[in-house]
Amino acid sequence: MRDFPNSAHEVRQLALKLVEFLKKNIENTHPPRSNWSRQNFNLLEMFFGKGEKGLDLDCLCMTTCSEFLWDFVAYIKERGNLLVAESEWLTDQAELEKDFEKLLYARSPLKLFMCRIRSEEETEAIRSSLEHIMRSCCIYYSPGEVFIIYCVWWALQDGINRDIAYILQLDGEPVYQPIGGEHFEIAAK
Protein backbone atom coordinates (compact mmCIF):
# COMPACT_ATOMS: atom_id res chain seq x y z
CA MET A 1 0.00 0.00 0.00
CA ARG A 2 1.60 3.23 -1.09
CA ASP A 3 -1.20 5.69 -0.48
CA PHE A 4 -4.09 6.39 1.86
CA PRO A 5 -7.61 5.29 1.02
CA ASN A 6 -9.17 7.81 -1.37
CA SER A 7 -12.73 7.76 -0.06
CA ALA A 8 -14.72 7.17 3.10
CA HIS A 9 -15.92 3.92 1.52
CA GLU A 10 -12.32 2.71 1.07
CA VAL A 11 -11.47 3.59 4.70
CA ARG A 12 -14.52 1.64 5.89
CA GLN A 13 -13.67 -1.36 3.66
CA LEU A 14 -10.14 -1.45 5.09
CA ALA A 15 -11.58 -1.30 8.63
CA LEU A 16 -13.93 -4.20 7.86
CA LYS A 17 -11.07 -6.25 6.40
CA LEU A 18 -9.06 -5.62 9.57
CA VAL A 19 -11.94 -6.75 11.79
CA GLU A 20 -12.41 -9.88 9.67
CA PHE A 21 -8.66 -10.61 9.85
CA LEU A 22 -8.60 -10.24 13.64
CA LYS A 23 -11.69 -12.40 14.12
CA LYS A 24 -10.15 -15.12 11.95
CA ASN A 25 -6.68 -15.02 13.55
CA ILE A 26 -7.08 -14.38 17.29
CA GLU A 27 -6.61 -17.85 18.73
CA ASN A 28 -5.39 -17.62 22.31
CA THR A 29 -7.90 -15.59 24.30
CA HIS A 30 -6.41 -16.64 27.64
CA PRO A 31 -2.82 -15.33 27.49
CA PRO A 32 -1.21 -13.84 30.57
CA ARG A 33 -1.02 -10.05 30.57
CA SER A 34 2.57 -10.08 29.35
CA ASN A 35 1.52 -11.88 26.16
CA TRP A 36 -1.83 -10.13 25.55
CA SER A 37 -0.51 -7.01 23.82
CA ARG A 38 2.31 -8.83 22.01
CA GLN A 39 -0.23 -11.23 20.46
CA ASN A 40 -2.37 -8.28 19.28
CA PHE A 41 0.61 -6.39 17.88
CA ASN A 42 1.90 -9.48 16.06
CA LEU A 43 -1.45 -9.75 14.29
CA LEU A 44 -1.47 -6.05 13.43
CA GLU A 45 2.06 -6.36 12.04
CA MET A 46 0.92 -9.32 9.93
CA PHE A 47 -1.97 -7.28 8.51
CA PHE A 48 -0.21 -3.93 8.00
CA GLY A 49 3.48 -4.83 7.90
CA LYS A 50 6.08 -5.81 5.36
CA GLY A 51 5.35 -9.54 5.42
CA GLU A 52 4.02 -11.70 2.62
CA LYS A 53 0.36 -10.96 3.37
CA GLY A 54 0.78 -7.47 4.86
CA LEU A 55 -0.02 -4.09 3.34
CA ASP A 56 3.73 -3.27 3.17
CA LEU A 57 3.62 -0.46 5.76
CA ASP A 58 6.18 0.52 8.34
CA CYS A 59 4.98 -0.21 11.86
CA LEU A 60 5.90 0.89 15.37
CA CYS A 61 4.67 -0.62 18.61
CA MET A 62 5.25 -0.13 22.30
CA THR A 63 7.31 -3.31 22.57
CA THR A 64 9.90 -1.99 20.10
CA CYS A 65 9.58 1.76 20.67
CA SER A 66 8.59 2.48 24.28
CA GLU A 67 8.53 6.26 23.94
CA PHE A 68 5.84 6.31 21.26
CA LEU A 69 2.41 7.70 22.24
CA TRP A 70 0.25 4.80 21.06
CA ASP A 71 0.67 1.06 21.49
CA PHE A 72 0.85 0.38 17.75
CA VAL A 73 1.15 2.54 14.61
CA ALA A 74 1.10 1.57 10.94
CA TYR A 75 2.19 4.42 8.71
CA ILE A 76 2.99 5.26 5.12
CA LYS A 77 6.29 7.08 4.75
CA GLU A 78 5.89 10.65 3.57
CA ARG A 79 2.11 10.40 4.14
CA GLY A 80 1.45 9.78 7.83
CA ASN A 81 -0.34 7.32 10.08
CA LEU A 82 -2.84 4.94 8.48
CA LEU A 83 -3.71 3.19 11.76
CA VAL A 84 -3.15 3.93 15.43
CA ALA A 85 -4.08 1.27 17.98
CA GLU A 86 -4.43 0.83 21.71
CA SER A 87 -4.70 -2.59 23.35
CA GLU A 88 -5.88 -2.79 26.98
CA TRP A 89 -5.60 -6.07 28.89
CA LEU A 90 -7.23 -4.76 32.08
CA THR A 91 -11.02 -4.70 32.19
CA ASP A 92 -11.23 -1.76 34.61
CA GLN A 93 -13.46 0.96 33.11
CA ALA A 94 -11.08 3.81 34.02
CA GLU A 95 -8.15 2.03 32.30
CA LEU A 96 -10.24 1.37 29.18
CA GLU A 97 -11.30 5.01 28.97
CA LYS A 98 -7.75 6.30 29.55
CA ASP A 99 -6.33 4.21 26.69
CA PHE A 100 -9.23 4.92 24.33
CA GLU A 101 -8.85 8.66 24.87
CA LYS A 102 -5.33 8.52 23.40
CA LEU A 103 -6.88 7.53 20.06
CA LEU A 104 -9.09 10.61 20.01
CA TYR A 105 -6.09 12.88 19.50
CA ALA A 106 -4.44 10.89 16.74
CA ARG A 107 -4.53 11.98 13.12
CA SER A 108 -5.20 8.74 11.31
CA PRO A 109 -7.95 7.34 9.04
CA LEU A 110 -8.21 4.15 11.16
CA LYS A 111 -8.26 4.03 14.97
CA LEU A 112 -8.43 0.64 16.66
CA PHE A 113 -9.15 -0.06 20.32
CA MET A 114 -8.79 -3.68 21.50
CA CYS A 115 -9.98 -4.87 24.90
CA ARG A 116 -11.07 -8.05 26.71
CA ILE A 117 -14.64 -8.88 27.72
CA ARG A 118 -16.45 -11.54 29.74
CA SER A 119 -20.02 -11.07 28.49
CA GLU A 120 -22.10 -9.50 25.74
CA GLU A 121 -23.59 -7.08 28.29
CA GLU A 122 -20.10 -5.93 29.22
CA THR A 123 -19.42 -5.19 25.54
CA GLU A 124 -22.43 -2.91 25.28
CA ALA A 125 -21.40 -1.08 28.46
CA ILE A 126 -17.89 -0.56 27.07
CA ARG A 127 -19.24 0.69 23.73
CA SER A 128 -21.56 3.13 25.46
CA SER A 129 -18.87 4.41 27.81
CA LEU A 130 -16.29 4.91 25.05
CA GLU A 131 -18.82 6.66 22.84
CA HIS A 132 -19.58 9.02 25.73
CA ILE A 133 -15.82 9.66 26.23
CA MET A 134 -15.48 10.35 22.50
CA ARG A 135 -18.29 12.91 22.52
CA SER A 136 -17.11 14.63 25.70
CA CYS A 137 -13.34 14.81 25.05
CA CYS A 138 -13.30 16.06 21.47
CA ILE A 139 -16.07 17.28 19.24
CA TYR A 140 -14.05 17.65 16.02
CA TYR A 141 -12.66 14.75 14.03
CA SER A 142 -11.53 14.34 10.43
CA PRO A 143 -14.07 13.33 7.78
CA GLY A 144 -14.12 9.63 6.88
CA GLU A 145 -12.23 8.46 9.98
CA VAL A 146 -13.17 5.02 11.26
CA PHE A 147 -13.07 4.08 14.94
CA ILE A 148 -13.06 0.35 15.72
CA ILE A 149 -13.76 -1.10 19.16
CA TYR A 150 -12.68 -4.74 19.01
CA CYS A 151 -13.73 -6.76 22.07
CA VAL A 152 -11.92 -10.07 22.52
CA TRP A 153 -14.21 -12.50 24.32
CA TRP A 154 -12.81 -15.53 26.10
CA ALA A 155 -13.18 -18.47 23.72
CA LEU A 156 -15.37 -21.40 24.64
CA GLN A 157 -13.84 -24.82 25.19
CA ASP A 158 -14.60 -25.66 21.54
CA GLY A 159 -12.49 -22.67 20.48
CA ILE A 160 -15.33 -20.77 18.77
CA ASN A 161 -14.47 -17.09 18.40
CA ARG A 162 -17.15 -14.90 19.97
CA ASP A 163 -15.36 -11.56 19.55
CA ILE A 164 -17.53 -8.51 19.01
CA ALA A 165 -16.49 -5.43 17.04
CA TYR A 166 -18.11 -2.02 16.63
CA ILE A 167 -17.34 0.49 13.89
CA LEU A 168 -18.11 4.20 13.88
CA GLN A 169 -17.30 6.15 10.72
CA LEU A 170 -17.49 9.93 10.56
CA ASP A 171 -19.44 11.44 7.69
CA GLY A 172 -17.55 12.91 4.76
CA GLU A 173 -14.68 12.12 2.47
CA PRO A 174 -11.09 12.01 3.76
CA VAL A 175 -9.01 15.12 3.13
CA TYR A 176 -5.23 14.87 2.93
CA GLN A 177 -3.28 18.08 2.43
CA PRO A 178 0.37 17.86 1.34
CA ILE A 179 2.81 20.34 2.83
CA GLY A 180 3.91 21.44 -0.63
CA GLY A 181 5.94 24.66 -0.71
CA GLU A 182 5.22 25.69 2.87
CA HIS A 183 8.14 26.03 5.24
CA PHE A 184 8.94 26.96 8.81
CA GLU A 185 9.36 30.64 9.52
CA ILE A 186 11.15 32.27 12.44
CA ALA A 187 8.64 32.80 15.23
CA ALA A 188 11.02 33.93 17.96
CA LYS A 189 14.71 34.67 18.18
C-alpha positions in Angstrom: 0.0 0.0 0.0 1.6 3.2 -1.1 -1.2 5.7 -0.5 -4.1 6.4 1.9 -7.6 5.3 1.0 -9.2 7.8 -1.4 -12.7 7.8 -0.1 -14.7 7.2 3.1 -15.9 3.9 1.5 -12.3 2.7 1.1 -11.5 3.6 4.7 -14.5 1.6 5.9 -13.7 -1.4 3.7 -10.1 -1.4 5.1 -11.6 -1.3 8.6 -13.9 -4.2 7.9 -11.1 -6.3 6.4 -9.1 -5.6 9.6 -11.9 -6.8 11.8 -12.4 -9.9 9.7 -8.7 -10.6 9.9 -8.6 -10.2 13.6 -11.7 -12.4 14.1 -10.1 -15.1 12.0 -6.7 -15.0 13.5 -7.1 -14.4 17.3 -6.6 -17.9 18.7 -5.4 -17.6 22.3 -7.9 -15.6 24.3 -6.4 -16.6 27.6 -2.8 -15.3 27.5 -1.2 -13.8 30.6 -1.0 -10.1 30.6 2.6 -10.1 29.3 1.5 -11.9 26.2 -1.8 -10.1 25.5 -0.5 -7.0 23.8 2.3 -8.8 22.0 -0.2 -11.2 20.5 -2.4 -8.3 19.3 0.6 -6.4 17.9 1.9 -9.5 16.1 -1.4 -9.8 14.3 -1.5 -6.0 13.4 2.1 -6.4 12.0 0.9 -9.3 9.9 -2.0 -7.3 8.5 -0.2 -3.9 8.0 3.5 -4.8 7.9 6.1 -5.8 5.4 5.4 -9.5 5.4 4.0 -11.7 2.6 0.4 -11.0 3.4 0.8 -7.5 4.9 0.0 -4.1 3.3 3.7 -3.3 3.2 3.6 -0.5 5.8 6.2 0.5 8.3 5.0 -0.2 11.9 5.9 0.9 15.4 4.7 -0.6 18.6 5.2 -0.1 22.3 7.3 -3.3 22.6 9.9 -2.0 20.1 9.6 1.8 20.7 8.6 2.5 24.3 8.5 6.3 23.9 5.8 6.3 21.3 2.4 7.7 22.2 0.2 4.8 21.1 0.7 1.1 21.5 0.9 0.4 17.7 1.1 2.5 14.6 1.1 1.6 10.9 2.2 4.4 8.7 3.0 5.3 5.1 6.3 7.1 4.7 5.9 10.6 3.6 2.1 10.4 4.1 1.5 9.8 7.8 -0.3 7.3 10.1 -2.8 4.9 8.5 -3.7 3.2 11.8 -3.1 3.9 15.4 -4.1 1.3 18.0 -4.4 0.8 21.7 -4.7 -2.6 23.4 -5.9 -2.8 27.0 -5.6 -6.1 28.9 -7.2 -4.8 32.1 -11.0 -4.7 32.2 -11.2 -1.8 34.6 -13.5 1.0 33.1 -11.1 3.8 34.0 -8.2 2.0 32.3 -10.2 1.4 29.2 -11.3 5.0 29.0 -7.7 6.3 29.5 -6.3 4.2 26.7 -9.2 4.9 24.3 -8.9 8.7 24.9 -5.3 8.5 23.4 -6.9 7.5 20.1 -9.1 10.6 20.0 -6.1 12.9 19.5 -4.4 10.9 16.7 -4.5 12.0 13.1 -5.2 8.7 11.3 -8.0 7.3 9.0 -8.2 4.1 11.2 -8.3 4.0 15.0 -8.4 0.6 16.7 -9.1 -0.1 20.3 -8.8 -3.7 21.5 -10.0 -4.9 24.9 -11.1 -8.0 26.7 -14.6 -8.9 27.7 -16.4 -11.5 29.7 -20.0 -11.1 28.5 -22.1 -9.5 25.7 -23.6 -7.1 28.3 -20.1 -5.9 29.2 -19.4 -5.2 25.5 -22.4 -2.9 25.3 -21.4 -1.1 28.5 -17.9 -0.6 27.1 -19.2 0.7 23.7 -21.6 3.1 25.5 -18.9 4.4 27.8 -16.3 4.9 25.0 -18.8 6.7 22.8 -19.6 9.0 25.7 -15.8 9.7 26.2 -15.5 10.3 22.5 -18.3 12.9 22.5 -17.1 14.6 25.7 -13.3 14.8 25.0 -13.3 16.1 21.5 -16.1 17.3 19.2 -14.1 17.6 16.0 -12.7 14.8 14.0 -11.5 14.3 10.4 -14.1 13.3 7.8 -14.1 9.6 6.9 -12.2 8.5 10.0 -13.2 5.0 11.3 -13.1 4.1 14.9 -13.1 0.3 15.7 -13.8 -1.1 19.2 -12.7 -4.7 19.0 -13.7 -6.8 22.1 -11.9 -10.1 22.5 -14.2 -12.5 24.3 -12.8 -15.5 26.1 -13.2 -18.5 23.7 -15.4 -21.4 24.6 -13.8 -24.8 25.2 -14.6 -25.7 21.5 -12.5 -22.7 20.5 -15.3 -20.8 18.8 -14.5 -17.1 18.4 -17.2 -14.9 20.0 -15.4 -11.6 19.6 -17.5 -8.5 19.0 -16.5 -5.4 17.0 -18.1 -2.0 16.6 -17.3 0.5 13.9 -18.1 4.2 13.9 -17.3 6.2 10.7 -17.5 9.9 10.6 -19.4 11.4 7.7 -17.5 12.9 4.8 -14.7 12.1 2.5 -11.1 12.0 3.8 -9.0 15.1 3.1 -5.2 14.9 2.9 -3.3 18.1 2.4 0.4 17.9 1.3 2.8 20.3 2.8 3.9 21.4 -0.6 5.9 24.7 -0.7 5.2 25.7 2.9 8.1 26.0 5.2 8.9 27.0 8.8 9.4 30.6 9.5 11.1 32.3 12.4 8.6 32.8 15.2 11.0 33.9 18.0 14.7 34.7 18.2 
